[in-house]
Amino acid sequence: MSALPSESEARAFAYDYTVGDCGSLRTRLSAAEALLRASGALWLAAERALVVADLHLEKGSSYAARGQMLPPYDTRETLGRLEAEVAALSPAIVILLGDTFHDRKSEARLAADDATRLRALAGGRTLVWVVGNHDADGPRALPGEAADELSLCGLTLRHEPRPGLQPGEVSGHLHPAAKVKSFRGTVRRRCFVTDAERLILPAFGAYAGGLNVRDQAFAGLFIRPPLAAALGHGRVHPVGWRSLTED
């Protein structure tokens, strides 16, 4: 059986959310309504905005260049999942929330068909590349607008969370993951993490990995013990702070 806790356990701090028919978790984030999708994408319906963080495209080829062989299919898989979200939601704007590429040479290593797929994301919609620490230069030959941060739905979207309390901030960078251990077993999943004031997105990239939300890197970022929204198979599982454990 799953080690994920029940929804009643997750409501220990009275977070206001519902799990929809599509398996997504609908919640309030500062003054905005947010939909946390099982893919790891954020949907802001008021602006028809699709937000994904930390794709780390071409991580496999970056490791291969240093002699660490990984199957070179991460970009293909990641773009396939992103295309599925675009097809399902028909967004007016797609926001890539930083570290879209794994390093500054990744764009040059893209296969021609993967570059074509990235260009297609800008077809009939706005494409915004929020720059991150891995891709600080932004795209060179691909369409879209580069930005350090942007404001949308009363929220501030940036790659790296700023220290201290930042109401309305949406970020990535930390690759949050939730680990739950109980008598039913142990699971570790990528997750969103939020205190209803700010939100950190999970890494969307196939090879991006995750950092336990109990890690010190998350300390001091939330006004109250946060809720983890763990990614399951077609469903987001809300997990209360007391149900989370360290690695």
Phi, psi and omega in degrees: 000159179292143175273358180292140183286167176287163179295329178296323176294322182290339182272020183302330181250021172058041174290141182267106179206161172223150175260119185279174180299331181277001179090357179280159178254121180261129184210170174265138178231107189055244181260006187249155172266130184234144175243118180263113189265154184295342176287341188100004179268151174257134178242121176252095190296328183301330179246006185049050184251128176254125184238128175226149184234149167056061175287328180049048179301142181067027173295321179300315180289331176294316178293321180299323180295338179258011176087006177257105189277121172236149176304129188276046186242010184295319180297316180300314182293316182296315179294326177298318179290324177293318177299324178296321177294318178297317180295324183285329190248341183049061184290152172275337180217136174246125182245118176264110196270043173094154185052041175294321172257151182285330177207176187287347178258001185297321182301322180290338180270355181301136170295151184302319181290328177290323176297321177297320179294322177294320177298323182295335179298334181273356183290114177075013180207168175274134177241121182243126176258100171283127186281148179237188181286337179272338185225051188297340180276347185073182181287149180258313186244002183258152182286164178122171181253133176266142181209150173285323177196168175210160179250136183203133177057031182077009180251155174250119183256123178214167182286306189255129178296138177276151182297157178076189183278130183226078181303134178085005181275136172239127185214178175231235169075315187272351178053056186299144177220144181251134174243127182237128180233128179209184179295343180276352181129192182229135174226153175226122185226149167299153184206157159281156173220131187208151171245019183076357175251321177226163184220135172245126183275150171288159173293134181269340185290146184299325184253016191282332178076189183205151178250129182303132182293347174277357179294153182299338180299336181267352185296138176081002182270343188238144184284339178210166180307123188281166174261132172264135176248093188280139182276119175250192180279095180077013183206144174263130182252113176288131183230121178290155185303322183290344179270355183268148180228160177286163176289000000 
